Amino acid sequence: MYDQIQKVFNILISNNYQCYIAGGAIRDIVRGVEPSDYDFATNAIPDEIIKVFESAGYKTIPTGIEHGTITVIIDNISFEVTTYRIDTNCDGRHCDVQFTISLEEDIQRRDLTINALAMDINNNIIDLIGGIEDIHRKVIKAVGDPDQRFTEDYLRILRAIRFYTKLDFEIDPPTYQSIKKLYPNLTKISKERVRDEFNEILLSPNRIKGILMLYETNIIDIIIPNFSLLAETQQPIEFHPEGDVFKHTTMVLSKIEEGDSLHLIISVLLHDFGKLFTYAFDMEKQRITFNEHDIVGAQQVKEVLFNLKYDNDTIEKVYYIISNHMKLHQKLSKSTIKRLMLTKTDTGYIYNPVFDELLKLHKYEIDASIKSFTEEEKKTEKDLLRNVKEIKAELEEELKKQALKRLITGY
């Protein structure tokens, strides 16, 4: 990518414009991490950016032209080139953009010090506000007055927690206090923007750290109403000696493996959400119960995800996993397991790959448990895994026969 980066620099500089790599790429370089993409900042206005690159024979796309951003494609690699700008007339959701010729003004408008860095063609880093020091200190710190930065766009609150999570940094005390003060304003931000930041936190290997910060700052209840009440929901000690539902949830989350899908991670996070709505105390048995919390929870989670504008495919997969997760703790016949493993299509029944993720949630729950399993429970688990293996082999053989039949008969 080096040659393409040099072409961006050379085209702008040869036409008497300033050019710098800006933002996240410099943060990664300082951290010793290879950037996944490179964004550029320049004093050229959008029409001038388009003109100089198209004159040089490169395609441009006006992806965010109203905000000064043009995508430039060089040798099939896309780069965003953005005009220096300042934000005006901010209402907490968006700002009016005013172009400027000053790199310093452009840097001062950025959200966090770790993102407010630039690099010139000679690899000199421009650090006007201590971003390099904060990277070395592993600190998330707002540029300038944190109240002002967050009030310009309240989504920056979630962005700060996203970087805190993904980079495994800490949050500067004044920035943290501003988050605690201003977080209720996240209700003014579109559900889609909140969802996207939340997804980034969930997909991070440090997701538990992020979830705990969202809980500590009360932001989690804006994203998932009433979620924090899981910490107040006790469980029967004979089944969950670890304590409340939130503690159990974080323990299961700790078992998530690299490469697990977003819908599985959401399912793990919310698999026991229904316990909030089914909590009861059985006087006869003298213990807490959560009857049908899987079914009730799946419906509640479906509504939460719909409100956050998740796509139907994700919602359906999460619903399937949560609504069925308690079944795998029971003694199941092979026919019942087979029904769980199959899904109906226009051409008949096929294997449902989401069953494997349901099985993963089951495994994670067992691996996270600190209770002592009875011999009966151990046998039930062995029987389940054996039956799943046998049924998969039977289904594979059946599919081979169907494929051979279609090959011979044509249908």
N, C-alpha and C positions, 0 to 999 in steps of 0.2 A: 504493500500500500504506500510505501515511501515515495515512489515515483509519482503517484497520483496526487499525493499531498503537496509535493513540490510544484506540480503543475498549477494547483489552486493558488499557491503563493505567487508563483511567477506571473501568472496571467493578470492578477490584480495589481501586483507591484509594478509590472512593466507598463501598466496603464495609469500609473501615478496614483494608485489607491493604497491605503494602508491595509494590512491583512495580518490577522493573528488566529492561531488555534485558541479556542476559548472553552471554558467550562469543564465538564466532566472528564474529558480526555487528559487535561493537565493534572487534575486531581489524581487520576490513575497513574500517570507517569511519575508523579512525586511519590506515590505509594509503591512504585516498582511493579505495577500491574500493566499488562498490555491493554490499551484501550480497545473497545469493541467498535467504536466509531469516532469520527473526528468532526467537530463543528467549527466553523470559522466566523469571525467577526470582522467587519470592515466599515470604513466610512463611505463606501460606495452605496448609493441608494438602490432599491430593487431594480429599477429600469436599467441602471448602469451595470449592475451585476449581470443581468440577462444579456445585455448588449456585448460585454467584453467576452463572455464565455461562448455565446453563440457565434461571435465573430471568429473565435478560435476553433470553431467546429464542434463544440460540445453541446449536448442537449440540456435544457433547463426546464424545471417544472415550478410554477408559482405556488408551491404548497402552502405557504403562509404569507403571501405577499402583503396582506394588510398589516401584518406584524413585522414586515421587513425580511422575511425568510424566503429564500429561493433554494430549491434543491438542484444541485449541479451534478450531472452524471459524467464521470470520467473513467473510461475503460471499464464500464459496467459497475463502477463503484459510486454510490451516492454520497454526496457531502451536502450538508446544510450550510449555506452562507447567509449570514444575517447582518443587516445594517445596524450600526451602533444605535442604541435607542434609550429613551428614558420613559418611565411610566407616569401618566398624569390621570387625574379624575378617576382614581381607583374606588371601587365600591365593595371590595372584599371578594368579588367573583372575577372581575376582569378590570383591566385598565385601558385607557386610551394610550396609543403608542405615538410618541413624538421622536422623530429621527434626530440624531445629533452627530457631530463630527468628532466627539471626544470619547476616546476609549475609557478614560477615567470615569466619565458619567455613566457609561454602559456598565462598567464593573460595579459601581456603587449601587445600581438598581437590583443586583442579583440577590438571591435569597440567603445563601449560606456562604461563609467565608471560604469553605473548602471548594466551592464552585465558582468563586470569583477570581479566577486566575487566567492568565493569557500567556501565549508563547509565540515569539516571532520566528522568522525564517531561519535564524541562526541558533535556535533552541534556547534563547534567553527567556526566562520566565519573568513575567511582569506580575508582581504581587504587591498591590497597593494597600491591602488591609489585613495582612497577617494570615493569609490562608495556608501558606506552607507550614508555619508554626503550628496552626491548629490541626493540620493533618498529622504532623509528627507527635502532637500531644493527644491525638485521637479524640478530638472534641468537635461536636456539632454546635456551631455558633452562628447566630443570625448576623447578617451584615448590618452594622450600625445599630439603630434602635430596634430591638426585636418586636416591640408592639407595632411599630410602623411597618416593618417588613411583613408581619402576619396580617395586619389589617389591610394591606394592599391586595392580598390574595390569601384567604384563610386556608386554602388547600396546602399552603406552605407548611402549616402545622403538621399535616400528615407526611409531607415530603421530609420534614426534619426527622420524624420518627422512622420513616423508611430508610434514610441514610444511617441513622443510629443503629438500626437493625442489621442492614446489609453489610455495613463496614465494621460492625462491632465496636463502635465508638461510644463515648458518653456525651451527655448534653450539658452544655455550659449553663450554670445556675440561672443567670438572667433570662436566657432563652427558654429554659424549662419553666420558670415562673410565668413567662408570657404565654406559653402553651397552656398552662393550668388556668390562666385567667381568660384566655380568648377562645378556648376549644368549643364552647357552645355555639359559636358562629359557624362551625362546620355544617350545621343544618342548612345554611344558606347556599352551600355548594351542591352542584348537581350530583345525583346518585352515581352516575357513571364515573365521574372524576374520583369520587371517594372510593368506589369499588376498585378502580384500577390501582390506586395507591395501596389499598388493603391487600389486593392480590400480590403485589410486589413483596409485601411484608410476609404473607403466608408462604410464598415460594422461596424465601430466604432460608438457608440452613440455620440461621439464628432466629427463626420464627417465634420461638418461645419467649426470647428476650423482647421482641416486638409486641407480642400479645400481652406480656406483663406490663409493658409501658403503656399500652392502650388501656389496660385495666386500671393502672395506677393514676392515670390522668383523666379517667372517666370517659375517654373517647370511645371505648368499645361499645358503650350503650347507645351512642349515636349511630354507630354502624350496625350493631345487632341489639335492638332494644331488649333490655332486661338481662343481658348476658352476665353482667357482674353479679347478679343474684345467685349464680351457680356457686359462688364462694360462700354463700349463706345456706346452701342446700346440703344438709347432712345426709349420709347414706348409712344403711345397716352395716355395722362394724364387722359382722361375720362374712360379708361379701366384699366390703371395701374398707379395710382397716386403715387405708391411707387418709380417709377423712372425706371432705366435701367434694362435690362434683367438679368444681374448678380444679382442685388439686389432681383429681383423677384424670381430667381432660389434659392437663399439661404433661402428666406422666405418659399418657398414650401418645400425645404429640411428639414426645421425645424419641419415639420409636420410628417415626417417619424416615423413609430411606431416600437417598438421592435418586432423582428421576421419577418419584411418585407424582401423579397427576394433581392438578389443582383441585379437581372435584373430589379426589380421595382425601386431600388435606382438609378441605372444607368439611367433608363427612366426619373425619376424625375430630375436628374442632367442635362440631355440633352434634355428634352422635348421641349425646345424652341431654341435649337441650330440652327434650320433652319432660325431663324430671322436674323442671320448674312448674309444669302444669298438671302433674299427676302425683305430686307428693301427698302421701297420706300415712297415717299411723294405724296399723292393724292392732286393735286392742287384744284380740284373741292370741295372735302370734307374738305380741309385744315387740313389734319391730316396724321400721319404716318400710313402706312399699311404694313402687312406682308403676302400677299396673298400666300396661299398654303404652309406656312412655316412648317406645320405638315408633308406634303408629302416630301418636299425637305429636311427637317431636318432628317426625318427617313432614307432617302437614304444616307445622309452625315454621320450620326451616324453609319449606317451599315458599311460604309467604314472604319471609325475610329476603330470600334470594331474588324473588320476583320484584320486590321493592327496590333492591339494589341493581336491577336491570341486568341480571345475569341472563345468558342465553338459555333457551329451552333445553338444549342438550345437557348442559351442566346441571340445571335444576332437576331434570329427570334422573340423571345418574346419581346425584346426591340423595334424591328421594328414595331411589331403589336401595342404596346402601344403608341409609339410616332406618328405613322401615323394616328391613330384613335382618338387621344386625343381631337382634336378640334370638332369632331362630337358631343361629349356629351354636348357641349355648345349650340347646336342648338335644335330646335324643331324636334323631331324624331318620326316617326310612329312606331308602335309596330313591324311591319314587318322589318323595318330597324334595330331596336334594336336586334331583333331575329337573323338577319344575322350576326351582330357583335358578338353575344353570341355563335354562333355555329362554329365548325370547321369540315372540311371534312376528313373522314378517308376511308380506304378500304371497311369498312362495312357500311358506311353511315355517317350521320352528328351526332356529339356528342357535348355536352356542352364544351366550351373552358374555362378552369379555369383561364386563363390569363385575361379574361374579368373582373373578380373581381378586378384584379390589375389595369386595365385601369380605372375602376370605383374609385379605391382608389386614383389614380393620380388626377382624376377629383375632388374628395372630398378635397384632399390636396390643390389644387389650390384655391378652394372656401374658405376653412378655412384660407388660408394664405392671401387672398385678403383684402385690406383695402378700396376698393371702396364701394359705396352705391349701392346696387342692386335695380333695379326697380321692381315693382309688377309683371310685365311681366316676368322678369328674374327669380323671385322667383317661379312663377307658372310653368315655363319651368322646373326648377329643381325638383319641387314636382312631376310633370307629369313623368319625367324620372325615378325617384326612384319608383314611383307607378307601372309604366309599367315594369320595371325590375323585381320587386317582382312578378307581375302577370305572366310574361313570364316564370320565373324560376319555378313557381308552375305548369304551363302548361307543361313545359318540363319534370319535375319530374313525372307527371301523365302519360305522353306519354311514358317515359322510363319504367315505371312500366307495362304498357300495352304490350310493346315490349318484356319485360322479361317474362311475363305470356304467351305470344304467343309462345315464343321459348320453354318454359317449356312444353306446350301442344303439339305443332307440332314437336318440335325437331329442328326447324330452323326458 
